[in-house]
């Protein structure tokens, strides 16, 4: 969420200073359904499965000593070298004078003074990229009782959006395991900043050498070394671990049996794997929101409004009844519905209601807006759709949406098992400088700047979906398109500003400046025809009480006018420091927001939602219930759609399956990786901290995070002088020959996970930042240096998106193969568990080319195709490498240029990673995830 954007709210109108107290939980009636009373916060918080990075000695490569990793198939607990966390713990033990011979009696251990745990807290500084809120403390679960499943209980009304079915959670994936309650621990934040004042000299030295002390581990003399403990726990859990990974994990729901899931993914129970192949639990055609307008066949219109107070009496006034002047308003009065008295409804007399504008008037004669309306009128909308209407009054609008003909309707894009390559953009920045290339369009030869009031149609018709596919993206994420406070006037000298999109005043209605709801749905369909998914950024964490200047002032018409029967505001929670309000997540509001989300997915065809500021939601009472219910509802009606959370602080539960206490999100953001990225990319080669990179990538892989070289927040909000924040990367690294650095550093973010996001402005090498130069300058693709860089970037993205080894269900603990700290080279190994095919990617973060570079691979004698090579002539290289290579002594040798990237795909000698069926024999020694649940619990029990 862009903090500067939220601050703009303060410039629009003065905010009331009174803050309503938070309603008591007991005041919340159970309308939507029952959720966990005490959710298990971080079911997998103990999971630190960093994996075994085996090394069989050192190999001299180009006069540089680098480790030669043992192939994954050869790794087991008996011959593997220590993982990163083991090396870390051992180094800390040695720095404190502890060795394998350190022995103390249990009595001595018990009587010794307890070493206080180190508690990490987010910095909360203004320059932090961790989002808006300071992370609140997370309470320990009060009991180890089994985690109940979330059950969605419809209200039983005819208008219920959830149908008559009870939403049941999918059964855990066969072969997976849930962590024992005994090892569920307190939440660990991602902030690893350690106060040096509490460190001894030896500890400080260890940190300075690139070894970070792990949080919440108190080191006391113990009877056994770390190696002994690991060995004991491994032996004790070998039978359980073996049974868990003896076969590929085939799901049993829908067509999920077509996926082979890595043992590590099955063990983690990621929400992305839980959703594979799931079929809808309810018919999407049966979805009817509890609120909104329904056009009936007899010319009548049924309007339902969430009022929140059964004692209020609202009347509909509008174009159809002379705005209440001289008309009997009896037929236009809303009454509480029988099933839910907080929802009021009325069926209006027969009339032509399409495009009619209206308001609600209360019993005291005050007007308010219907917050479930499909549209709010804007000056641009009025100028286009009404020949007679010139006023700027802010009204709700009835709009009868026309379905896209079946013959022209493209299927939604199924993103669940896909590695995502997302282009983030706002619609104005995307289209403003684009020239329409479709000769069959009325916009042919015109730019988006000429067609602001028809941008939805312009984007869909003029070749932009195809262009995004050409650039290698398989998804486009639009910044918010819900109604917001910035209503553009056609004669304005300024174009709409993307920052206002996050100051939302209606989360049902789409912003009318850019076209009609029909045109928006057609734009989404055009992306589907180009096989590009469309994700919508939604703001369900806070809202704006205010709006533009009179006569479009929103405050006296909007959220603040709705109150519950007890007098509390229906929507309003605490004020934020940016002048917006948190939602209060009562059952009524949770249901209302969830139905708005379903409208986006089912009525407009969006393939996913990006939920802004998830941590802000989670910090509010019942916010965590909302997240779980949101993902459950989307899975119920359209399981192909995904829900991504802008969540930071390392919240493990966010992207875990709901059945084990997770929120069910596909993925969340990697904030600390980006902080490392934004500081190290502008450093000289020898200053790059690859030790911390090694630590982070080793530690964070189980969270399956989304990585990015920059998004709207980072390219807009200024940071410290030693960061790239607030600038496009071309500006931050001062261009020139160093623009090639963007090539390899973006590759690092791409191949670190299965989820990636960037902005097109990154590849046009634009100067400035997203605030002063936001439109994509498409003309820059004519520059030779931009062409070369963009071509490689496009090919690299397609390579990533089409190789199954990079898919989220193939995530495993050995993905980070090894880090060459001297050469600043990072090597990834990714595996397609269905075939055993291995893919290796070597990334040179430094500006020195390396001849005859060697990496360890598996198996020996296998053929590999150089499927990605930044040294090709097409990318400005010199074509040093052959396309086909054969591993010799389990090594591949090739040229790796400065800021170079090489991707090698195994072609033959494919070997199964695990046995094909559970009955084919005992545990396969070639792959076993490390059971860090048990190891961590044992370490803690023994005083570590």
N, C-alpha and C positions, 0 to 999 in steps of 0.2 A: 504494500500500500504506500502510495506516495505521500509523505508527510507534508510536503509543501502544498500539495493539492488540497489536503484537508484544511490547511491553514487559510486557504483562500475563502473558506466559509466565513471566516472572521471579517473579511472585507465586504461581504455582501450585506450583512445586517447585524445589528447588535443582538447578542444572545441573552436570554434570561439568565439570571445568576442563581436562581433557586435550584436546588438539587433535591429531587424526591428521594426519600429513603428507599432502600431496596425492599420490595415486598417480602413478607415471610413465606417460606416454602409451603407452609400449611395453607396459605391462601390460594395456592394453585390447584384448581380442580383438574382431575385426570380426564381430559377430553380427548387428547390425541392418542395416548396409549401409555403403557407402563414401560419404564426404562430402568436401568440399574439404579438402586437407591445409593449404593456406594460403589461406583465403577472401579474395577481394578485398574489403577492408573497406568502402570507400565508393565504389562505382563511379561514382556521380554526385556525389561530394563537390565537384567543381568547378562543378556546375550552379548558377549564380546568375542564372537567366533572369528578370530583373526586368521585362523588357519595355519597350516604348516607351510613355511616357505623353505623347502629343503635345499641344502647346498652340499655338493660333493666336492668341495675344494675350490680353489681359485684358478682362474684361467687368465693368461696374459693375452689381452686383446688390444691391438694397436698401441702397444706400450703402456696400456692402462690395465691394472688388475681389477677385474670385476667378478662377482660371484657367478658361478655356473649352476643354475638351479636344476634340481632333479625334477624330471617330469612328474606331473600330477599322478600319473598311473603308478609310479614307483613309490609314492609317499605313503608311509604308515607311521604309527606311533613309535615304532621301535627304532627306525633309522632316520627319522626326520630331524633336521636341525631346528632349533627353537624358533617359534614364531616371534613376531615383533613384540607382543606383550610379554612373552617369556624373557626375551632379551632385555626388555625394559625392566621387568621386576628383578631379574638377576643383577642388572647393573645397579639398581637402587639398593638391593641387599648388600652388594659388595661395597657400595659407597658408605653404607652404615656399619660396615665391619661385620656383616653377617656372611657366613659361608656354609658350605655343606656340613662342616663340623660343628657349627654353632648348635649347642645343646643346652637346654635348660629344663629343669623339672617343671611339672605342671603346677606345683605349689609356687615356684618362683614366678612363673608366668602369671598366675592369678594374683599374686601379691604385688606385682610391679604396677607402677602407675600407668593408667590407660593413656595411650597416645590419642589425642583428640583427632577426629576425622577432619579432613580438609573439605570444606564445603565450597563448591563453586557457584557463583551467581553471575548472571549476564551483566555486562558492563553498564547497560542502560544509558550510555552516553549519547549525545546528540548525533554523533557521527556514526553510531552503530548502524549496521545494515540489518539488524535482527528484527526489524519491524517497529511497531509503534509502542507496544506495551512492554512494561517490565514484567518478567516472568514471576508469577505468584508462586508461593510455595505449594508443593503437592503433598497431600497427606498420605501416610501409609494406609493401605487397606486395613480395615479394622478386624477382619477375620480372614481365614483361609477357606471360606465356604466356596463351593463351586460357583463359577461366574454364570449367572442366569443369562439366557438368550434374550435379546431385545425382541419384544413382541409388539407389533403395531396393531392396535385395536381400533378399528373404525368406529365412528360414532353411531353408525347404523342409519344415518340419514340418506335420503335418496341422492343428495348431492355430495356424498362422501367421495373424496378423491382416491381413497385407498381401497375401494371396493368392499366385497364381503369376505375376502380371504384374510386370514391371519398370516402375516409375513413370518415365515419360519426361516431360520438360518440354515444355510447349506451345511451338511455334515462335514466335519473335518476331513481333509484330504487323506485318503488311505495311505498308511505308511508314515504319517506325520505324528509328532508327539507334542504335547503341551507341557510347558515347564511345570514342575512341581511347585505347589504353593510355598513350600519351604524356602525356595530360592527367589521368590518375588521380593524385590528390594525397593528401596527408595529411588525416586527418579534421579537420573544423572543428567545434568545439563550439558550442552555441547561446549560451553565456555570452559576452556582449560587454563585460564589465567590463574597462576598460583602466586600468592603473596610471598615474596622472597623473605619477608621478615620472619616467617615461621620455619624457614629452612635452615638446616645446619650448613656449614661450609661445604661438607662433602656432598650434600644434596644439591646445593647451588651449583657446584662444579658439574655434577651429573646433568643438570638441566642445561647448562651452558654448552655441554658437549653434544647436545641434540637429543637428550633423553628426557622425557617429561614424566614427572611423577603422576601416577594415576590417582584420580580423585576417589575419595572415600575408602582408601586402603590404609590402615594403620599397621605399621611394620613393628612387630615385636620379635624377640628371639623365639624361635620355634624348634621343635624337635627334629623336623625334617626339612630338607631343601625343597625348593619349588619343583625340581625335577622329580623328587620322590613323590610329592603330592600329586603331581600330574599323572605319574605312572600308576599310583594307587587308584585314583579316580577313574582313569581310563580302563583299568582292569575291572573295577567294580561295575562300570557301566557298559562294558564291552558287549554283553549279550543284548542289552536294550538298544544300544547304538547300532549294532549289526542288524538286528531285525528291522530297524528303521530305514536302512539304506540298502537292503539287499536287492532291491529291484527299482526300476523306474516307477514313478508315482503316476498311475493312471487314474484320473478322476472319473466319477461315475454319473455325473449329471450332464444331460444334453450330449454335445459332441466333445466333451472335455477329454474323452479317452484318446482323442487325436494328439494330445499334448503329452510329451514326456517331461516331467518336472524334475529339476535337479534335487538331489537329496537335501541340500542346504535350504532351498526354497521351501520344500516340504516341512523341514524342521522349523523354519521361522514362521510358517503359516502366514505368509504375506497375503494381503487382501487381493492383490493382483492375481495370485494363483487361485484363490478361492472362487473368483468370478469367472474363470475360464470355462467357456461352453455353457454357462448357465442359461436356462430358458426363462422367459418372463413368467412370473407367478400370477400375473393378472393381465387381462387383455387391455392393451393401451387404448383401444377404442372405447373402453368403458370408463376412462378417466374423465371425471367431471369435478372441477374445483368446487369447494363449498361456497366460494364467492365468485362474483363476476356476472356478466350478462349472457343470457341465452336467448338467441333469436328463435322464436317458435314458428311453426309452419303456418299458423293462422294469422300471422302479422303482429301478434303480441310479443312482448319481450319480458322475460323474467330476470329481475335484478336481485342479487343477493349481496349483502354487505356485512363484513365483520364489524359490528358496532361495539360489542363488548359489554353492553349494558342493556338488559331487557326492558328497563324502564324508559329508555329514550324513544322519541317518536320522530323519525326523519321522513321528509317528503322529497320526492324527485321533482326538480324543476329544470326546464331546458327549452330547447328550440321547439319541441313538440307540444308544449302547453303554455306558450307565451311567457316562459320563465315565472310562472305562478301568478301572473297579473290578470285579475278578472276571470279566473278559472276555478272551477270546483276541484280542489286538490285531493278530495277523498280517494279517487281511484289511484292516486300516486303516492299514497302513504305506505311506508314499510312497517311491517309488524314482525315481532320475534317468531322465528320458525318453531314448529312443534318440537322437533328433535333437538335443536340447539338454540336456546333463547338468546345467545350472544350473536347469532347471525340473523339479521333481519332481511326480509324479502318482500317483493311485490311483483305482480304481473301487470304490466302496463297495458292500456287499451291498444287495439290494433292501430298501427301507424307505420310510417317508413322511418325507422330509427337508425339506419345506417348513416354514419358520419354525423349524427346529431350530437350536439354538445349539451352537457348537463352538469348540474351540481346537486348536492344534498342540502336541505334546509332543516334545521332542528326546531324543536318546539319553542325556542326563544327567538326565532327569526334569524339566526346566524347561519351563514353558508359554510359548507365544508366540501372537500373533494372526496370522491370515492377512491380509496387507495388500492382497490382491486381493478381499476379501470384498465382497459387495453391501451389507452393513449391519454396523454395530456396534450392539450392544444398548444402550439407554439406559433409565433409570428410567421415562420417559414412554412409551416404546415397550413396555416390559414390562407396564406397568399397563394399556395398551390392548389388546394383542394376546394376552395370556396370562391366563387366569382363575386359574391356579395359581401364577404366578411373581411373587414379590414382592422378589427379591434385586436388588441393584444391581451385580452382577458384570459386568465388561466382557468381552463375548464377541463373536465373529463370528457371523453369522446366515446360513443358507442361505435364499434367497428365490426362489421360482419366479415370475418375472414373467409376468403375463397380458397378452397383446397387446390393444391397443385394436381393436375390430371395424372392419373395413374401411369399413363404412357410416358409422361415426362418426369416422373418422380424417380430419382436415383436412390439407391439403398444407402442408409447410414453407414458410416465407416466404423468397423469394429476395432476399437483401440485396445481392448483388454490385454491381449497377449503380444502387443506390438511394442517395439522400442520406439519411443516418441522423439521426433525431431520437430520442435515447435517454433514457429515464427510468431513472436509477440508483436502486436501492432494495435494502434487505434485506427479507426476507419478513415479518418481525415488524413493522417500521415501516410497511410497506404496509398490513397488514391489522388491526393492533391496534385502531384506532379506527374502522374501517369497519363499517357496519351492513349486513347482508345484505339485498339488495333483490330477491332471486329468490324469488317465492312458492312455486315448485316445489322449493325446497331445504329440507332439514331444518334448515338454519341460519337460515332466514328470520327477520328481526327481531333476530338475535343479532349480536354483534360478534366480531372476531377474538380479542379478549382472552378470550372465553368458550371458544375452540376452538383453543388453541395446539397441542394434540396432533393436530389435523386441519387445520392451516393450508393444506396443499397443496390439499385438497378445498375448503376455505372460499374460498380465492382463486379457484379455477377456477369455482366454482358461483355465486358471490354478486355478480357484476356488475363485478368489478374489471378484467378484461380489456377490457370495453366502456368502462369509465370512462377507462382509459388512452388508448384510441383517441379518445374524446371530447375529451380534453385535448390532442390533436394529436400524440401519440407514435406512431411506427411500430415502436418496439422498446423492450423493457424489459430492463434489465441487472440481474440479481440478484447481489448480493454472495454470496460462496461458500456453496454448499449441500453441499459435501463434508463428511464427518465431521470435526468439530473438537472441541476439548477441553471446551467448555461444555455439559455434559449437564444439562438443566433437569429439575427435579423438579416434578411437578404441584402439590405443596403449597407451592411456593416463593413468598414474597411479592414476588419480583422476576421480571420477564419476561426472556427470553433477550436477551443483549447482542450486538449486531451485531459488535462488535470481535473477539470470540472466533472468528468465522468465518474469520479469516485465519491462525489457528493450527491448521493442518490436520494430522490424524493418519491420514487414509486418503483418498486421492484417487480411489479406485474407488467406495467406498460413499457414499451420500447420507445426510445427517444425519437420523436416525430420530425425533427429537423431534417433527417436524412431519407425520409420516405415512409411508406405505409407498412403495416405488419405483413401484408401480402408480399411486398417487394423484399422485405427482410428474409422471409421464408424462401423466396425464389433465389436470393443470393446464397443462402446456405446450400440449397440444392445444386447450384452451379459449382460450388466447391466439391460437393460429393461426386459430381460428374467427372471432375478432374482427379478423383481419388484422394482428395485432401480433406481431412476432418476439420471441423470447426468447433473450437472450445470457446465458451463465453465466460469472461471474468464477471463474477457476481459479488456484490457487497452485502453480505448478510451479517456483518459484524457491527455495523453502526449505520446511522442514517442522518440526513440533514433535516433539522427543524425549519430551516429558512429557505428562501429562494431568491430569485432576482428582484430587482426593484419593482415598485408598484407600476402598473396594475397587476403584475404577475407575482406579487408577494405570496409566498407559500405558507408562512408561519400561521396566519389566522385561519387557514383552510385545511392544514395537513394533519400530521401525526398527533400534534398536541391537542387536537380537538376531540380525540377519542379517549374515553375514560371507562374504567370498569365500574361495576355497581358499587364497590366500596370507595370510589373516588380516585383511586390510583390511575395514572396514565396507562392506557392499554399497551402502548408500544414502548414507552420510555424507561430506560434504565439510567445508569449514571452518565453524566456529561463526560466527554473526553476533553483533553487539554487543547484539542484542535477545534472545539466549537461544535462537535457533532454529538450524537447520543448513541449509547449502547442500546441494543434491544434488550428487553426483559423476556427471557425465554420461557414464558408460561406455555402450557400446552396449546393454547389458542394461537399464540404467535409462532410457535414452532411449526404447527400445522400450516399456518398461513404462508410462512416462508418456504416450506417444503413443497407446497402446491405451486407456488411461484416458480420454483426450480423445475418441477415437472412440466409446467407450461413451456419453459424454454426447451426442454428435451423433446416433448411429445408434440407440441403445436408448431414450434419453429424448426425442429429437427437438429438442434445442436447436439454434437457428439460427446460433449463433455462440459463440465463446469469447473472453473478454477475459483475456489472460494477464497476471497480476500481475507487476510488477517485472521487466520484460524486461531492463533494464540489469543487474540482478543475475544473470540467466541468462547474459547475454552476457559477463559478467566472468569466468565460470568456464571452465576447459578444456572444449572441445567443446560449450559452451553454444550457440554460434552454429550448430553443426551441428544441435543439437536443434531450434532454431527453424525452420530450413529443412526439416528432416524432418517436423516437426509440420505445417506448412502444406502440404507435399507430400502427406502422408497424408490430411489432410482433403479436399484437392482430388481425391485419387484416389477416395474413396468418396462424398463429398457436396460437390461443388464449389459448391453453392448456399450452403453455410455459410461464414461469414467468421471470420477470426482477427484480433482487434484486440490490439495490444500496448500495455501501459502502459510506453511507452518514452519517455525524455526525452533531453536532451543533444544533440538534433539529429542522431541517427544516420540518415544518409541511406539506408543500405542496407536498413533495416528494412522499408520499404513499397515496395521495388522488386521487380520480377519476379525469380524465382529464376534464370531463364535468363541474366541478366546479373550474377549475384552477389548479388542481394538476398535478403532473408529471406522475402519473399512475404506479409508482413502487410498487411491492408487499410489500416490507418492506425495512427498513434501519436499521443501527446498533444503539445499545444503548451504547454510549461511556461513559456517566457519571456513568451509572450503573457499567460498567466494572472498572472504576477508583475506585469506592467505593469497589467493589469486591476485586480488587488486593491489596488494603490497609487493608481491614478488615479481610480477610481470614487468615492473619498471626498474628492477634492480639489474646490476651488471651480473654477468654469468656466474662468477665465483661467489656472489652474495646470495644466490637463490637458495632458500632453505628447503632442500629436498628431504631433509630428515623429518621435518614436521609434515611434509606432504606424505612421506612414507607412513608416518604414524596415522594421519587422518584417514587415508584411503584404506589402510589396514583395519582401522577401528570402525569406520562408518559403513562398510559395505552391507551389513545386514539390514540397514534401513532402506536400501534401494532408493536413494534420494535423487532428486532432480538437480542437475548441475547446469551452470550457465556462466558464460563469460561476461554477461551483463544483461539487465532487463530494464524496465522503465524506471524503477527506483534508482538503480545504480548509475544509469546514464543521465539522470536528472539531478539527484540530490548530491550536493557537494560533500566531499569527505576531507580527510586530512591531506596535507601536501604530499605525504608519502603514499597516497592511494590514487587509484585511477578513478575513484567515484566522482560523479558529476561531470564526466567527460566521456565521449566516445573513445575507444581504444586508440584509434589513429591519432587523435589529439593528444592522448595521454603519453604515448610512447614517441611522440614527435615525428612520426612518419618516416620517410626515407627508407633506407634498406631495412630498418627494423620493422616495417609493416609485415615482413615475413614472420615475425614473432607471433602475430595474431594467428597465423596458420597453425603452428604447433601447439600454442597454448589453448586454442579452442579445441584442438584434437584431444588434448588432455581432459578437458571437461566432457567431451563427447563420449570418450571410451571409458570413463570412470564409472559409468552406470548404464542403465538402459533408458534413461530419460534425460533429455537435453532441450535447452531453450536459448534462443538468441534473438536479435533484432536485425532486420535487413540493413539498417544504417551502418552496422558493423562492417559489412562487406562492400559497401560503397566507399569506405574509408572517408566518411564525412568528418569535417571538423566540427568543433563546438560540442554541444550537448543536446539532450532531448527537449530542453526548454527553449533554447534559442534557435534550434535548427532541427525541428522534429520531422518535417516531411521527408520521406525517402526520396533522395535525389537520383531518380532512375537514369538520368543522362550520364552519370558517372560510370556506368557500366561500359561506356564506350572507351574509357581510358585503358590503355594496355595493361598497366599494373593492376588495375581493378579487375579486368577480364581474367587475368591469370589466377589471381587469388580467388575470385569468385568461382571460377571453373573448378579449381581444386576443392574448394569448400563444398560445392554442389556434389561432386563425385564422391567426396568423403562421406557426406551425409547419406547418399544413396547406398554406398557400401555398408555403412552402419545399419541402415534401415532394412536392408534386404538379407543380411547374413543372420541366420537364425541363432548363431552363437551369442549374439548380443541381446537376445530377447530376455525379458524380465524373468521368465520361468527357467532360464538357464543360468541365473546368477549363482556364483559359488565363491568359496572363501579364498581360492587361489587366483582370483581375477587379476590382482596386482602381482605380477610374476616376480619382479624385482626392480629395484631402483639403483641405478649406477650414479652414486652421489658425486663421483669425481667428474664424470662426463656430463652430468645433468640429463641423463637419459632415463625414461620410464618405459617399462615393458609390461604389457597386459597379455594375459592368456585367457581367452574366452572359449567356451566349449558348447557345442550342440550336443546335448545329452541323448538325443534321439539317434544320432549317427556316430557319435564319438569324434566328429570333426573338430579340430582345434584351429583357432585363429589367433595369430600373434600380431600385436601392434607395438611398434617401437617409436617413441616420440622423443625427439631431441629438443630440449628446452633451451639449449645454448646456441651461441652464434659460431661455433666451430664445427666444421664438417669432419667426419670421421671415416677414413678409408678402412675397408675390411673389418667392419664392425661385426661382432659375433654375438648371437643370443642363444641360450639353451632352449631346445625344443624337444618335443616327443611326437612320434617315435623316431628311432634311428632309421635312416635310409628312406624316409618318406619324401614324396615330392610335394613341394609347396609352390603355389602361384603367387607372384607379387601382384596382388589385386589392387593395391593402393601404393603409389610411390610419388611423393612430392618432387622427386628429381626428374620427372618426365619433361620433355621439351615443351609440352602443352602448358605446363605450369611454370615455365621459366627456368627449368633445370637443365642438366647436361646429359641425362640418360645414361648414367653409369651402370645401372643394374640390368641383369637379365630378368626376363619374365618368369622363368622357371628355375627353381633351386631345389637341391636335394640335401637333406640333413646328413651330415657326416659327423660321427661320434656325438650324435644328438646336438648338433650345432648348425646354425645357418649363418652364412657370412654375406654381407652386402654393404653397399655404400649408404651412409646416412648423412645427408647434407645438413648444413646449419639450419636450425629450426625445421628440420626434416621430419617427415612422417612416413612410415612404411607399414603396410598391412599385408600379412602373408597368410594364405588359406591352404590348409592341408588338402591334398587331392587324392591320396591313396593311403593304403595301410591303416584304414580307419579301424579303430579298436573300441569295442564297447567299454563304457566307463563302469557300468554296473551290470549285473546279470539281468537277462531279459525278463525273467519272471521270478516271483518269490520262491518257487519250488525248484529252482535250478541249482540249488546248493547253498552253502553257507555264505557268510559275509564276503563280499568282494574286497580284497585288500587294496585295490587300486584307488578307491575313493572312500573316505570316511570323514564326515564333518566333525570337528572338534567339539565336544560337549562342554562348552564353557559355562553352561548353567551349573552343572555339578561341580566343575573345577572352581568356579568363583565362590560358590556356597562353601565348599570345603576350605578354601583359602580364608574366607571370612571367619569360619568356625574355629580355625586354628590361629587366629590372631593377626592375619594379614589385613 
